[in-house]
Amino acid sequence: MENNYTSLTQNQKLLWIGQELNPESPMYNMVMTYEINDVISVPHFTQAFERLVNENDVLRSVFELKDGEPIQRYNKTLDYEVLFEDLSNKNNPQEAYSNWEKERVTRLFDIKKCVFDCVLIKLSEQRYIWYINQHHLITDGWSTTIMFSKMSDLYAKVLQNNIEIIDVSSYKEFVNHLEEAKANEKHNQVLNHWVEKQNKFPSIPALYHKKDEILDTASERLHLSLGKQRTEKIHQLANKKGIRGWSLDLTLYNIFLTTLFAYVYRVTDQEQLVIGSPTHNRTKKSFHNVLGYFVETFPLSTEVDENETFASLFQKIQLESNSFLKNAKAGTSTPELNRGFNVFFNYINTSNSNFNGAKVKTSWVHSGYTDPRHHIRFHVHDFDNTGEIQLYFDLNSKVFYAEKKKEVPQHFIKLLDAFIEDVSNEIDTVSLITESEISKINTWNDTYVDYPKNETLLSKFEVQVSKTPNQIALVFEEASLTYKLLDEKSNQVAHFLLQKGIKNNDIVAISMNRSLEMMVCIYGIVKAGAAYLPLATDLPSERLEFILKDANSKILFYNHSNIEDSILESFQCYNVSDVKDELDSLNTSKNQIEISSKDLAYVIYTSGSTGEPKGVKCHHEGICNRLNWMNNDYQITSEDVFIQKTPITFDVSLWELFWPLQEGAKLIIETPDGHKNPEKLIDTINKHKVTNIHFVPSMLNVFTQTDSVENCASLKRIFCSGEALSVPIVEKTYEKLNLEIHNLYGPTEASVDVTSWYCEESDIKNGIPIGKPVANTQLYILDKNLNPLPIGLRGELYIAGIQVASGYLNREELTKERFVDNVFSEHPNAVMYKTGDLARYRKDGVIEYHGRTDNQVKIRGLRVELGEIEKTIEILESISQAIVVVDEKSNLVAYYTGDKITDSEIIKKLELKLPDYMVPQFYMHLDYFELLSSGKIDRKKLPEYNINDKVETLITKTEPRNEIEEIVHEAWKEVLEIDKIGVNENFIRIGGNSLNAISITSRLKHALELDVSIVDVFNYPTIEAYSQNIEKVITELLNE
């Protein structure tokens, strides 16, 4: 006896599972409506539909479980009803129908009983709508066209009382055919083809950089008609040489698919992409007119290259679609293939004729729900053969907010029009932004605030001196200075400099450990009309000499013994202790130098990609705006206490040095290296009741893990900048402390900070953005042609406004490259700073940071140009080429070709030229670098550096041999996250850094109950040496 059921096809099973997972969603309702301009006989229409059901087994089928598996059962008869709705007597029949349809399309099917809903609606005597809703399990786009044609023919036959059976078709036969095809060797070959393709799938793209997530089925359809003129242009394009294919439909398919790939590339920045597309599967002639769910979806993939044109991408798509058509065989699509994409493309090349001679208007009605895996379902059709191509965009409501949905078709059309206009147009050069988006961005950039004009860095300080002369301004250890004394002593420094011939805009260098004298000298330099140039006290001599010469520094103040005699003899250098008596003898009153807000206030040198550091010229006007904004947004009083702990070579130190003393607050100067010791910081905070403090996020992470941090009750605000701030760090801080955390962002080239964001505890789950622009600052997110990008897309961040620096010292070409004409300003000399940072706007105008466009990185808050390190390595004899990368633990790893050299030899030479933080920890010799087709080094092909493997091959591991070595080993292992560490392995060489040293010291203080120092980790850089020092300390304590 023949079975009256079949197992579900693979694609039917996907739909069935999807419906089971979303039982309350009408996501698979396939609703078609046909507006017929003619008188329709309801009895004859009903009879025609009954014959349609009787002659097509798929319409009589239902779905149920058999032995735990879903099956499709084909009934001989079916209990259903063709409904008739007469709305012609309503005041507004069309409105009545629209309301009726809106409710009807969301009706759920009981697939065990019936999987279609057929209604005839009368709007007037000669205007009817045939509403037919089918569950996707029994139909597809091609099938709806077949159904319309069959129904039209049957209605005509019924009117003529013709009872001849036109066509009995069987979907069941198709399902059986599929099962038979699986035994074919060709079937297995095709399956293998798709498995191989699937193995090369890239990650699913994040549209408008909205992260992929578990989504619900809510969706909205946006309809766009291309109109006759644009449709004609597309047909003209389809007939051009190099575009024309085997058939018009195939060419149009490829044109729209090319545009869709270009669109997805532009809104994701992802070069390797996969898009799903269905094939109708009616390859056998006997199935051409069979109703049912035949389609299977297969992936098409391509890679969009840099400088890709529409023509070159189209050629790739032609080849890919040919392969697609060759291998898209019935029964070979799999669930795995269908999980590889979130964009779906459906080109429907069928059209409906008239209904029994009457004109028809076809509508494919969206239920408001769709497959949650597909963030975009893009459909192209001309159902009624009007000569106007119709586009449907089904957009997932969790991925696209309401306004973004409206922009999607506009962005797509801009690419389509560019393709039509000139196939040689580069995809990256097409501007996608809409007028409404431009208007929003202009509103977000309206940051004008009327601050006092002609201010200088010390204007407000001098006013404060007159207000509170005897109030304590500075505290360093047990010493302090009042506002009046700081003013007078800095005046003396200014007079000293003027006597030495210093003039406005001269540059005076300062290389000093934190102290009261450091502050006095910085203020004195500014009062003399000069710009101060901060230099690290541990700079390699070669680098120090280069900077002093490059800056044409007139004078260098210092207070340490790290500077070599050759430099002291070559430049005008003054140890502040040596000139103390001379300074004390000078006039304490203010000099008469006129300082303009346009004058230089300070110069900070940062790492340079050319192999040499570069000096950023910053004027008073910019930093004054920055400080005015900060005090406006975070108002402070004389009751506030700040801590100056940031190295003065780091631009964040600017607001620590100047802001508190503009407003009458107290500034605590932390001891040298005190900023590296969280216990010392906690003591300082509690001793002086510090209210405001700055942390680089990585240091904040260490700080919050330190015992007794929760006792820092005086803290009201923490400011973070220098590197990306993560949600876990913020959450951990809020667990320990009751305060505010503010995330700031800005490059040295724009007066420290240009954005801010308050990390409200309730608003951080989606990440920590960099925020909105500060006062009198404009931010633009642009493509490589300086076109503004649509909201949500990633591009390079450009900064404009009063805070932008004057450029780089002695680097005219680099200044022109990075400080570009402000194309958005009416002022002819206005410039924007090209940051090299990737960013995107959120829908509320808040900006997110998304990394770099180049090889610049931040290592624990310090800006590092990897190119500078690479060029310095390549200078070394026997090394041909070098590439430096940053691993997941923020270690610098250098790969090089040429002769193999020991790591220690490379390090020794680099330490003469680079600061410690720029010397890579690890080195790997390669015979050659893998190259991209462009000839550039393929960084993705660099072998992974494994610290454990490297150390294993370099050294014989000696395990801990006593209790102290065991304790120290355990601390190193936990902090460095290395499974095995030999007691004679060097801390730096296995990836240790200052933050690790802080964490290790904190652990060992508790484990050993000793007051060990952070510097011990560097002074005794192996477990063996460190343990021996511990033993020595314990012995000395016992002998006391």
N, C-alpha and C positions, 0 to 999 in steps of 0.2 A: 504493500500500500504506500502510495506516494506521500511524503511528508508535506504538510501544509505550512511549514515554517522553514526559515533559514537562520543561520547564525548571522550576527551583524558583520558587515564589512569592517575593516580596520578603522576607516574614518567615521562610520556610523557609531562604532564603539567609543571613539573619542567624544562624539556629541553626547552619547548616552551617559558617559561618565561625567561630562561637564554639567549636564542637566541634573544628575544625581547630587553633585556637589553644590549645586545652586537651585534647589527645588522650587524656590519661590520667585525665580527670575525667568521672564519670558525672552531670554537672550537668544533663543533659537526660533522665535516666531518669524516666519518668512511671509510678510504681508504684501500682497500686490493689490492695487486697485485700478480698475479700468473704467474711465468715465466715457460712457457711450452716448453719442448724440443721435438718438433715434428712439422710437417707441419700442419698448421691449414687452413681449407677452410673458407675463410671470409664469403661467402654467407651462408654456412651451420651454421657457428657460429652465424651470425646475426639472422637466422631463429630460432635457438635454444633459443637465448635470448628473441626473441619475444614470443615464447611459454612459457618461464619462466614468463614473465610479464603477459601473459594472464591467466596463471594457479595460480597466487599468487596475491590476491587482494591488499595486502599491497604495492606492487610495483606500482599499479595503483592509489594509494591513494595520496591525496594532503591535505593541511591544510589551513583552512580559519576560519574567524569569523562568527558565527551565533548568533544573538541576544546578541552580546558583548562577547560571549564565544567561545574559540577555539574548532574546531571540526576536525575530520579526515574524509574526504569524499572519498568514494571508487568509482572510475569511471569505466565504462564498457570498455572504451578505453582510451588511453593516447597518447598524441602527444609527441614523443621523437624520438631520433635517436641513433643508435649504430654507433659510429665513427670508422674509420680505419685510422691508421697512419703508413705509410711505411717509416721507418728510416733506412732500410737496405742499402740504397745507400749513406748514410752519411759516411764521412771519419772515424768517430768514433761513431758507432750506440749507444753504451752504454752511452757515454758521452752526446750524443744528447738526448737520452731518459731521463737521469738524469736531464738535464736542463728543458726538457719538463715537467717532473713529478713535479719538484720543483715549477713551476709556476701553474700547474694544480690543485695541492692539496689544494690551498688556494681559489679556486673558490667558490663563494657563491651560494647557491641554492635559487631560488624563489620557496618557499615551496607551493605556490598557484598553481604552474604549474607542477613541477616534482621534485622529491627528490632523484634522482640517476643520475649518470654520468657513462656511460659504453663506454669504448674505447678498441679496439684491436690494439696492436702495433706490427709491424713486425721488428725484429732486424736482422734476417737472414732467410734463407730458412727453417731452422728447429729450429728456436728460436723465440717464440712469447711471448708477455706479455698481459695478460688480466688485464686491469685496471678497477676496479669497485669502485666508490665512492658513498656511501649512507649517507644521513643525519641520525644521530643517532635516530631520531624519528621513523624510520622504521626498524631499525636493531640493533643487538647486536653481541657479539663475537660468540655465539652459532649459531646465524642466518647466519653469514657469512660462517660458515662451511656447514650448510644445503644448502645454495645457491650454493656453489662450487659443492657439490655432485649432486644436481639437475641439474646444468648446464652441468656437465660432462655426466650424463645420457641422458639428452635431446640432446646434441650434437651427442652422439653415435646413438640415435634413428633417428635423422634427417639424418645422413649419410646413414642410412639404409632405409631411406624414410618411417619410421614407424610413422604414424600419430596418433597412440594411445595416449590418454591423460594419462599420468603417474599418476599424483596426483594433484587434485585441492584442495588447502588449503586456509583456511579463517582466517585471523587475526581478522576480524570483529567478528567472533564467539567467539574468546578468550576474546575480550573486553566485549561482552555481558555476557559471563560466569563470568567475574569479578563482574559485576553489580549484578548478581544473588547471588553471594557468599556473598555479603555484608549483605544480610538478614539472613545469618546463624549465630546462637548463638556462634558457635566456632570462627567466625570472630571477634566478639566483645571481646571475651576472649583474643584472640591474640593481639588485639589493646590495651587492658588494660595492657597486659604484656609489650608491648613496651613503653607505657606511663610511667609505673613504672620504667622501665630501664632508660628512658630519664631523669626522675627526679633526678637520681643519677649521671648524667654525670658530670665529672670534667670539668674544663676550657680547651679550645682547646690549645694544646701545641705549644710553640714557637720553631720551628725547628732551631737548632743551635742558639737558643735564639734570633732569628729574630722575632720581635713583629708582631702579627697578624695585618693586615691592609687591607684596601680596595685595591684589586688587579685587574690588568687587566688579560686578558686571554693568554698573551704570555707565551709560554712554549717550552721546549726543551726535546726531547727524547734521552736518552742514552741507548745504547744496549750493553748487556754483555752476551756472550755465556759461559755457565759453562763448556763446553767441555765434552768429553766422560768420562774422568777419574773422574772428580768431580761429574758428574751426576751419575756414578756408585757408588761412595761413598755415595751419598745421598740416592740411592736406598738401599744400605746396611744398612744405618742408619734406613731407613723406615721399615726394617725387623727385627730390634733388639727388644728384649723383653722390654716391657715398652714403646716402641715407636709405634710398629705395631698396626694399627687400623683395622676398618672393611674392608677397601679397600686401595689399594695403593694410589689412587688419594686423598682420605680423609687424609691419613697419610702425603702425600706430602704437601697438603694444610696446615695442622697443623704445619709441619716443617717450611715452609716458613712464615707462619703467626707468629709463635713463634719468628723467627729471626727478622721479621719486628717489632714486639712489643719490642724486645730487642734493636733493632736499635733506635727506636723512644725514648725509655727510656734513652738510652745513650746520644742522641743528644739534649735532652730537660731537663734532670734531673727531669722529672715529673714521679711520680710513678703510679698514676691512669691515664689510657689511654683508648682512644676509637679509633678504626679503622673501617672504612666502607668497606663492601664487598658485591658484588652482588650475588644473587641467580637466576638461569636461569628460574625458575617458570613454566617449562613445565611438571607439575606434572601429568596432564591427558595424557593418551597415544595418544589421537587424536590430541594433540598439539605438539608432539615430532618433527614432521618434518614441522612445520608451520613457515614460515618466518615472522619476525616482531620484535618489541622491547618488549621483555617479561621481561627482568631482572628488579629486584627491589633491591635497596641497603639497607642493614640493618647494624646496628652497632654491633661490638663485643668489649667487654670491659674487662679489667683485671687490676690488681695491681701488679707491680713488686716490690718485697720486697728487703730489704737490704740482701746482700749475696745470692741472688736468683741464682740458677743454671739453665742451659738450661733445664735439666731434670724436675726440679720442675715447671718452667714456662710452659714447654710443657704440663704437666699434667693439669695445669689451663686452657690452651688453648684448650685441648681436651674437657674438660667439657663445656667450653664456646661455642665451635663450635658445639657441640651436641645440646646445647640449641638453638643456632642460627638456625640450620637446622630444629629443631622441630617447631620453631615459625616464621620462615621466610616464611609466607604464602602470596600468591598472593593477592595484593590489600591492604596490611596492612602497607606498608611503608608510611611515612608521611614527609612533608617538614621539620617539626621540628626535626625528627630523622636525617635527612640528613644535618642539620646545626650543628650537634654535633661533627663533626670530620673534619680534614683537610688532613688525610692520607687515601688513598683508595687502597685496595688490590684486585687484579683480577687474580684468578687462572683459566686458561682456559684449560680444560682437554679434548678438542676435537682436532682431527687432520685430515688433508686432505689426501685422497688417491691420486692415479694418475688421470690424466685427459684423459679419453678415452685411458688408457693404457700407457700414456706418463708420464715421470717424471716431477714433479712440484716443484718449489721453491717458498714458500709463504712468502710474506712480508706484515707486517701491517705498513702502512706509516703514520707517524705523520704529521699533518698539520702545526705544529708550534704553535698551540693554544689548550687550553683545559679549562675545568671548573675552574674558578678562586677560587672557594671554596677549591679546592684540591691542596695543596701545593706539595704533592707527589702522583702520581698515579703509583702504582707498579704492573706490569703485569708479570705473569709467564706462559710460554707456550712451546710447541714443535709442532707447526702446521704441520710440514712435517714428524713427527715421526722419527727424525734422531737419537734419542738416546742422544741428547745434549739439555739440558733444556736451554731455552732462557729467559733472564730477560730484561724487559723494565722499565726504570725509566723516567716517565714524570714529569719534574721539573719546577715549576713556576719560571719564569725569574725575578720576583720582589723579591722573597724570596731568590733565589740562584743566586749569581753572577757567572760569567763564570767559574772561577777556582774552586769554591765550587761545582758546578755541577759535575765536573770531579771526585771530591773526594767522592761524595755520594755513588756510586757503590763500591768504594774501601773500604769505612768504613763498608758497609753492608756485603761485602764478608769476611772481617776479622771476623765478628761475625758468619757468616755461617760456615766458616772453623773451628772456635773454637767449634761450636756445633757438627760438623761432627767428629772432632778429639776426643772429650770427652764430653759426655752429662753432666758430673759432673762439668765441668768448670763453675766458677762463672762469670756471665755476666759482673760484674763490673771490673773484672780483665783483660779483653781482651783489649789489646792495639790497638787503632783504627788509630793512626796517620800514615800518609804516609811519604815516603822519601822526597817528595817535600815540605811538611809542615815542616819537621824537618830542612831542608835546609833554609827555610825562617826564622824560629825562630832563628837559629844560626846567620843569617845575622842581625836580629834585636838586638841580644845580643852582637854584635861586637861593644863594646862601649869603646874600649881602648883609653885612652888619656895619654900622658906622662907628668904627673905633677911632680914638684920637689919632690925628695925623702927626707926622714928623717925630714920632717917638723913637727912642733908641733903647737898647737893651737895659740900660741902667736908669732910664727916666723915672720909672715908678719907684725904684729902690731909693733914689735920692729924695723923692717926696716922702717916702716912708721914714727915712732918716730924720727928717725935720719933724715928723709926727711922734716918733718913739725913739729918740736918740739913745736912751739908756736901757732899752729893752735888749735882752740877749738875742743876738742874731745867729751866732755860730757856736757850736760846742764840739770839741775834739778831745776825746779822753777826758782829762780833768781840767782842760783849759777852755776858755770861752772868749768871745768877742761880742761887744754890744754893736748895735747898728752904727753908732757914732764912730767907734773905734775901727770897725771894718771900713767905713767910709774914709776915715782919715788915713789909715794905712794904705788903702788902695790908691788914694790920692798921691801918697808918697811914691808908690811904684810908678804911677803915671808921670810924675815929675822926673823921676829917674830915667824913664824911657825917653822923655822929651829932651832931656839933657844929652842923651846918647844919639840924638838926631832922628828919633822915630817920628814919622809923619802919618797923616790920615791914610788908611788903607794899606799901610805897611803890615807885614806879617811877623808876629813875635811868637816863637815856639815855646812850649812849656812841657817839660818832662819831669813830673813831680809825683811822688807818692802822696796819697791823700793826707791832708794836713790843713791847719789854719792858713799857713803860708801859701798853699796851693790856691785857696779861694782868694786871698789878698792879691796874688799875682794875676789871676784871671780877671778880677774886677779892675785892677790897675791897668792891664793891657787895654781893656775896652775903654777905660776913661782917657787913655792917651790917644784915642782915635784909631788905634791899630786893631787888627783882627788877631784873635788868639788861635794858635795851632797846637792842639793837644797831641802829645806823643807818648806812647807806652814806654814805661821805664825799662822794659826788657827787650826792646827792639834790637835785632841784629845790627851790628855797626854798619854794614853795607847798606841796609835799608834806611837806617837813620840818616846816613850821609846823603843818600839819594833824595830823601824828602826835604832835608834842609836846603839842599842846592836847588831842587825843583821849585820850592816855595819862595826861594830867595829870601829866606828868613833872616832878618836883621839881627835878632838876638835870640838866645835860648836860655830860659830859666830852668834850673834843675836842683834837686835836693837828694841825690843818691850817688852811688859810686860805680854805676854800671856803664858809664860812657867812657869810651877809650880816649887816650891822650891825643891820638891823631885828630879826632873830631874836636876836642876841646881847643886844640891849637889852630884848627882851620876855620873855626867860626867864633863869633862873639858870644861866649857862653858865661853865664854867671850862676854860681852856686849861691842860693839865697842866704845860706848861713855866712858866706864870705862877705856879702854886701849888706848884712843886716845893719851894721852901725851906720853905713852910708845912707841907707834907706831911712833909718830912724831920725836922721839929722835933717831930712828934707821937709819942705813946707807941707802941712797937712790940709791946706785949703784946696778947693777945686781949681783946676787949671781953666784957662780961657779957650781951650780948643773947641771949635764948632764941629759937631758930628752930625752928619746927615743920615736920615733913615735909609738912604740908598747906599751908604757906605758899607764896607764889609764888616761883619761882626765876628765871624769865626771862619776857619777853614778846617775841614776834617778830611783826612785821607782815607780812602777805601780801597779795597782790592780792585785791581784792574785786569781786564781780559787780555790786554796787550803784553802782560808779563811785568808791568810796573804799576805801582799804586798811583791813584789819581786824587788830586785835591779838589774838593767841592767848595765853591765860593758862596757863602751864605751871608745875606745882608740883614741889617737891623729890622727893616720893614717886615720881612718874612717871619722872623722868630718872634717879633713883638705881636704880630697877628696871632701866631700860634699860642702865645702865653695869654693874650687877651681872651681868646676863645676858651682856653682851659679854665681861666678864672671865672668866666661867665657861666660855663656849664657845670663847673665843680667849685663853687664858691668856698673860699677858706677865710679864716680869721686869724687873729693873733693867738688864739688858743690852739691852733693846729701845730703839729710837730712833724717835720719831714726828716727822712734819712737820706744822706748822700752816699750811695754805695755803688753806683754805676761807674765803671771806668770812664774817665773824661774823654777817651778816644771814641766812645760810643755816643751817638748823638742824643740818646735819651737823657744823658747827663745834663743837657741844656736846661730842661725844665726843673730838674732837681737843684741845679746851681742858682737859678734866677727866680723862679716863680715864688717860692716861699717868702723870699726877702722882698718881693714887691708888695706883699700883703701883710707884713708884720708878723709872720709866723717864725718859728724857730727851726733851724736846720742843724741836724746832728750829722757830723762827718764821721763815717765809719772808718775804722783803722784799715791800713793797707792789707789787702787779702781778707779783710773781715767779711766781705760780701760772699766769699766762698765757704764760709763756716756758718751753717744754719743755727747752731747752738749760740754762737757769738751774736748773730743777728737777733735771736730771741731775747738774749740778755739786754742788748741795746734797746730793743723795742720796749721791753718792760721797764727798764731803768728810766727811760726818757719819755715814756707814754706816747710813743710815735703813733700818729693818726693816719698818715698817708705813706705808701711805699710802692716802689716799682719792682717787678720781677720779670725776667725772661721766663716763659712758661716752663722750660725744663728745670730751671732753678726753683720755681714755685712748687713744682712736683716734689722736689727733694725737701724743700722747706716744710711742706704740709705733712711729710712723713716723719718729721723730727719730733721726738718726745717733748711734751709740754708746749707745743705750738698753740694748743687751744687756750693757753694762759695769756695770749697776746690780745687781751680784751680791749686795749686802747685803739687798735686798728679799726679805722672806719672804711678805708678804701684801699684796694689793691689795683694798680694799673699794670696791664700786661702789654708787652710789645716785643718786637725783635724776631719772633718766629710764630708759627701757627699755634693757636691756643686750642686745646682739645676739651671736649665735654667732660671726660673722666677727671681731668685736673681741676676743672671748675667745680664739679660735683664733690670731689674730695675736699676741696678748700671750704665749700659751704658746710660740709659735715663738721669741720673743725672750728670754723670761725664765723661770727655773725657780722658780716660786713658787705660792702659792694665790690664787685669785680668789674672792671672796665677794660675792654679790649681795644687797643689803639693800633693804628697801622700808618706807616709812612716811611719813605726813603730819606736818606740824608739830603738828597737833592731837592727836598721840598720842606725844609725847616722842621724836621723831626716827624710830626704826625699830621696826616690829612684826613683820617676817618676815626670814628669812635663808635663803640657799641657797648651798651650796658648789658652785662650777662645776667639777666633776671633768671632766677632759679626755675621759674615756670616756663621759660621760653628758650631752653637750650637743647632740647632733645634732637632738633634737626641740625645741630652743628653750631659752631661759633663763627659768625660772619665778621668782617672787619668794620661793617657799619655804614654810616652815611658821612658825607663830606663835612669838614669843619667850616667855620665862617670864612667867607670870601674865597672859597675854593671850589673849583669845578672838576668833576671827574668824568672821563669819557672812556667807554669800552669800545675799542675800534678794531677793525680788521687791518690787514697789512697795507691797504690803500687808504687808510684813515677814514673809512666809512663807519659810521656808528652801527653797532650791531643790535639786533632785536633784543628786547628784554628777555633774559633767561639764557642767552647764548654767551659762551666764553670768548673773550678776546683780550687783547693787551690793554692794560690800564694806563691811561694818560692823565697827567695832573696839570691843571691850569690854575691861575690865580696868583694872589699876592705872595704866596709862600715859596713859589718856584725859585730855585737858586739862580745865580748869575752864570753858572756854567762851571767848567773845569779849568783849573790853573794850567796854562801853557798847553792846552789840548784843544786847539781850535776845531780840528776835524771831528774829534769825539763830541765836542760841545754841539756842533751842528747836527751830528747824528742823533744825539739823545735829547737835545732841547730844540724841538721842531716848531715851525710856525703854527700858531693856534688858528686853525681854519674856522673855528667857531666864534672867534672874537672880531669885533669891528675895529679894534686897535691894531694898527699896522705892525707894531713891534712886539705884539703879544706872542708868547711861546707856551708850549706844553712840554712837560717832561715825559719822555717815553720810558716807563718804568721797567719793562721787561717782565712784569708780573701778569699772570693770567687772572682774570676776574669775570664775574657775571653779576648782573642785577637780579635780585629776587623781585617778585611782583610788587612788593611794598617799597622798593627803592633801596633796600639794604643791599650792600655789596658783599659777595663771598669771594674769598681768595682761593685760587686754584693752582698755585705753583708758579713755575717760571717758564718763559719762552726760550731761555738760553741756559747756559751752564753756571749761572750764579746760584749759590745756595746760602743758607744760613746755618752756621755751626754754633749751636748754643748762643744764638742771638748775634753772632758776628758775621758780617757779610763777607763771603768768600767767592771770588771768581775762579772756578775750576781751571779756566783757561790760563790764568796767571801761574797756577801751580804746574800745569802741563808744560808751559813754555820754560819755566825754571828748570824742570826735570830734563827737558830736551837740550838745554844748554850743557848739561853734564856730558863729559867725554864718553864716547862709545854707545850712548843711547840715541836711537834713531827717532822714535816717536813715542809719545806718552798720552794716555787717557786716564783721567781721574774721575772717580764716581764716589757717591756717598751711599753707604750700605744702610740697612734698616735700623742700625743702632747709631747712626750719625757718625760712623767712622769713615775717614777718607781712605780709599783704596786706589792705588796707582797701578795701572797696567802699562808695560812698556815693551818695545822691541829694540833690537840691537844686541850688543853683548850683555851677557848676564852678569850682574854686579850684586854683591851682598847688600842686604837691606841696610845694614849698619853703615856701609860706605855711602849709600845714597842719602841716608838721613843726616849723616855728619855734614855733608856738603850743603844740603837744603837748609839746615839750621843756621848757616852763615848768611842766608839770603831771605828766609821767610820767617814770620812769627811762628811760634810753637803751634798755634791753632791751625796753621795752614800746612804743616808738615804731615803728609799721609802716615797713617799707622801701619798700613800693609802694602805689600808690593808683589806683583805677579809678572814674571817674564813670559812673553809670548813670542812665538816664531814670526807671527804675522797677525794683522787685524783683519777680520771679515769686513767686506765692504758692501755698501748698498749699490743699487744700479746707478745712482748719482755719483758714485766714487767716494762718498763720505763713509767714514767708519760706522759700522752698524753696532751701536752701543748695546742693542738688545742681544747680540750674539757673544758679548763678552762672557767668559766662563764665570760661574758663580764662585765667589771667594769664600772658602770655608775655613774659619779660624782654627777649628779643631784639627782638620786635615793638615793645614799648613804647619801648625806648631808641632804636630806629631812627626812630621818629616824633618823638622829642623833640629829637634832637641830630644834627648832621651828624658822622658818624664821621670822625675823622682817624686814619689808620693810623700805626704807628710810623715815625719819620723817621731814627733813628740806631740804632747797635748796642745802646746801653743800653736805649733804649725797647723794642727788639725783645726783649731778655732779660726785662725787667719784664713786657711784654705776654704773653709765653709763660707766665710763672708765674701771672699773674692768670687767663689763659684756662684753664689746667689745673685750678686750684683752684676757680674759680667756675663752671666747666663752661659757659662762654658762648663761642660760636664767634667772635664778632667784638666787640672792645671798642675804642672810640675812646680815644685817649690823653688826652682831656679829660673822660672820664666819671668820676663820683664813685664811689668804692669802696663806700660805704654804700648809695647809691641804686641800685646794680645788684646788691644782695643780699649784700654783704660783711659779715662779722661777725668777732668776735675770734678764733674758731677758724680762719677763713679767713686772717686776718692772720698767725696763728702759722705756718700751712702755707706761705704766700707767703714770709714772712721766712726760714723754714728753707731753702726752695729757693734764694732769692737769696743767702743767705750762701755757699752752695757755688758757685753760678754766678758770682758777682762776687768771691768770696774776700775779702769785707769783713764786718766785725762790725756788721751793720745791726740796728736795734732794731725791735721789733714796733710801738712807738708811732709809728714813722715812717710806717707805712701810714695811720694816722689823721691825723697831722700834715700829710702830703703825699698827700691822698686821690685824686689822679689819677695816671695813668701819667706824664704830662708833668711834674707837680710832683715826683713821687717820683724820676724820672730826673734832673731838674735838681739835686735834693739829692745824689744819688749822685755826679754830676759834681763838685759842690762839695767833697764829702768826698775824692774822689780827688785833686782839685787841691791841697787842703790837705795831703794826705799826701805828694804829690810835692814840695811846697815846703818840707817840714820838713828 
